[in-house]
Amino acid sequence: MRVARRIESLPPYLFAELDRKLEAKRAEGVDVISLGVGDPDLPTPAHVVEAMREAVRDPATHRYPSYVGSPEFRHAVAAFYARRFGVELDPDTQVMALIGSKEGIGHIAFAYLDPGDEALVPDPGYPVYGVSTRLAGATPVTLPMSAERGFLPDLGAAAVSERTKVLWLNFPSNPTAAVADLGVFEEAVAFCREHDLLLLHDAAYSEITFDGYVAPSVLQVPGATELAVEFGSASKLYNMTGWRIGWAVGSAEALRALAVIKTNLDSGQFTAIQRAAIAALEGPPEHLDGLRETYRRRRDLVVGTLNRLGWSLEPPRGSCYV
């Protein structure tokens, strides 16, 4: 039997390959420090674990969940956006639960890209933007993120054609740790409006910031909710990578299209996990303060050590990467 050509054309997933190498070394007895996927080594906050424990014991959570997320979860995400960014969202039409933000990032390509279409994809960037584009039969077009520009996009030099359908951005960035101010998003929204593109922003690290920098949301740009979707996640913010819970917010039209894909391919995220995520979103801010301080200390140790060895690094102001 032959696998589909779409599979044959894909390279191995980077982080899966790194995991394979790590497992092989550990099997040899090597004590490995992983520099692979960004997976928090700190525990999920106790109040979130307790909320999950209580939710699992509730028989009401044992049935099929809502396809798009429980009303309570969607309201909690909307309240977080109002509190954090001053952005008002309709929980019924502009918020959707995801089985981890990676799931939504992968599925949105099938909702918006046909074979022959193109997507502007950051380079360097999170591999899933380009992989999901290829799986949908479309072509990822490199959007260079050069060190000379602070790993920010040069949209004026972007290779746009009549086949271009979407623009991907990710700030704070994986893997460059670049950060953007609201002006970058204002330019991106104007660019997408000019070229009739869907703007997709991966905001997985929005709360992991340092040195006084506070990350904006692309949805703070006036009119952005008409043409943009922002993806968020509890994974890095609340040390919940294994729980697989995230959200998509923004354009109601785009979320309706994403819902068509999701309702046909999955049955939503376990309601108990949604309740745990509500506890995370509504929980005390001390958790994030402590997380940021831990990452800041680690950042300073890594950057300081590498600079003493002859590198010339500026301490990143966002994400958990250097």
Helices and strands as residue ranges (DSSP letters): H 5-8, H 14-27, H 46-56, G 59-62, H 71-85, E 95-98, H 101-112, E 118-123, H 127-135, E 139-144, G 147-149, G 155-157, E 164-170, H 182-195, E 198-202, G 218-220, G 224-226, E 228-233, E 246-250, H 252-265, H 271-282, H 286-308
